[in-house]
Amino acid sequence: QVQLVESGGGLVQAGGSLRLSCAASGGIFIFAAMGWYRQAPGKQRELVASINRGGITNYADSVKGRFTISRDNAQSTVYLQMNSLKPEDTAVYYCNFKAFPALDAWGQGTLVTVSS
């Protein structure tokens, strides 16, 4: 089973920046896609950003222009650069990793808190 280790969360003031990382280990897989989801208290989990095998990215409208998803050359680590953070970005952020033929793994979550 693949393991995903997330890091980079913390407390930041509005307008500040954080960089989240998610490192995958535990097996050899054919990379399909990785993404970041977030869930705030009382809210449903939502997709924040994703990147697929071809490097195509997708972002929620609420974070476009502020967040950037990227991966390393080995496709073992994915990052989420978060700039111009807003209080409404406060949530637990989860890394998701999909690989062929049928792997769908989740990280443990990392808390991001944005103060006003």
ABEGO torsion letter per residue (X at the ends): XBBBBBBGBEBBBBGBBBBBBBBBBGEBBBBABBBBBBBBBGBBBBBABBBBAAGBBBBBAAABGABBBBBBAAGABBBBBBBGBBAAABBBBBBBBBBOAABBBBBAEBBBBBBX
